[in-house]
């Protein structure tokens, strides 16, 4: 099955769920398409929600329970759901821009 989406994120407003993070999103069918900008002001926090995304700009380090991985532009990011797969993100550049597809 092939998916194709065309979303004009420029027409959507930025929302800031917490310091150092802002995002624009749209729900399509059972997916949420989200453009997220992270800055170095993002506080360290552990997240248990799964992510499937693509790093567009900047550099991020994601710390899992047993390892750290550095992501660069063009890298895909796949993180499993649940407390057994906790992860913590850190921005290594001035900012990082990531496109996510998430189940709603």
C-alpha positions as CSV (number, residue, x, y, z in Angstrom):
1,X,0.0,0.0,0.0
2,X,1.3,3.4,-0.9
3,X,0.6,6.6,1.0
4,X,0.9,10.1,-0.4
5,X,0.2,13.2,1.6
6,X,0.4,16.9,0.6
7,X,0.2,19.2,3.6
8,X,0.8,22.9,3.4
9,X,2.4,23.4,6.9
10,X,2.9,27.1,6.1
11,X,-0.8,27.6,6.5
12,X,-0.9,26.0,9.9
13,X,-0.1,27.8,13.2
14,X,2.7,26.9,15.5
15,X,1.6,25.5,18.9
16,X,4.0,25.3,21.8
17,X,3.2,22.3,24.1
18,X,6.2,23.2,26.4
19,X,9.4,25.3,26.4
20,X,11.8,24.6,23.5
21,X,9.3,22.7,21.4
22,X,6.7,23.9,18.9
23,X,4.7,22.0,16.3
24,X,2.2,22.2,13.5
25,X,0.0,19.2,12.9
26,X,-3.0,17.9,10.9
27,X,-5.0,14.7,11.3
28,X,-5.6,12.7,8.2
29,X,-7.6,9.5,8.5
30,X,-6.0,7.6,11.5
31,X,-2.7,9.4,11.3
32,X,-1.4,12.7,12.7
33,X,1.1,14.4,10.5
34,X,3.3,16.7,12.6
35,X,6.1,19.1,11.9
36,X,8.1,19.7,15.1
37,X,10.8,22.2,15.8
38,X,13.1,21.5,18.8
39,X,15.6,24.0,20.3
40,X,18.3,23.7,22.9
41,X,15.8,25.2,25.4
42,X,13.9,22.0,25.4
43,X,14.1,20.6,29.0
44,X,15.4,17.1,29.4
45,X,12.5,14.7,29.7
46,X,11.7,11.0,29.3
47,X,9.1,10.0,26.8
48,X,7.4,6.6,26.4
49,X,5.4,7.5,23.3
50,X,6.5,5.8,20.0
51,X,7.7,8.0,17.1
52,X,8.1,7.4,13.4
53,X,9.8,10.4,11.8
54,X,12.3,12.0,9.5
55,X,14.9,14.5,10.6
56,X,14.8,17.4,8.1
57,X,17.2,19.9,9.7
58,X,19.7,20.0,12.5
59,X,21.2,17.3,14.7
60,X,19.6,15.4,17.6
61,X,20.8,12.9,20.1
62,X,18.3,10.4,21.4
63,X,19.2,8.5,24.6
64,X,17.6,5.2,25.0
65,X,17.8,3.1,28.2
66,X,20.9,1.3,27.0
67,X,22.4,3.5,24.2
68,X,22.6,7.0,22.6
69,X,22.2,7.6,18.9
70,X,23.0,10.8,17.0
71,X,20.6,11.6,14.1
72,X,21.6,13.9,11.2
73,X,19.4,15.4,8.4
74,X,18.0,12.7,6.2
75,X,17.9,10.1,9.0
76,X,14.7,8.3,9.8
77,X,13.8,8.0,13.4
78,X,11.8,5.0,14.6
79,X,11.1,4.6,18.3
80,X,8.9,1.9,19.8
81,X,6.0,2.6,22.2
82,X,5.8,1.8,25.9
83,X,7.7,2.0,29.2
84,X,10.2,-0.6,28.1
85,X,11.4,1.8,25.3
86,X,11.9,5.1,27.1
87,X,13.9,7.7,25.3
88,X,15.1,11.2,25.9
89,X,15.8,13.7,23.1
90,X,18.5,16.4,23.1
91,X,19.2,19.0,20.4
92,X,22.9,19.2,19.4
93,X,22.4,22.1,16.9
94,X,20.7,25.5,17.3
95,X,17.4,23.8,16.4
96,X,16.1,20.6,14.8
97,X,13.2,20.1,12.6
98,X,11.4,16.7,12.4
99,X,8.5,15.4,10.5
100,X,6.5,12.7,12.3
101,X,3.7,10.4,11.3
102,X,1.8,9.1,14.4
103,X,-1.3,7.0,15.0
104,X,-4.2,8.9,16.6
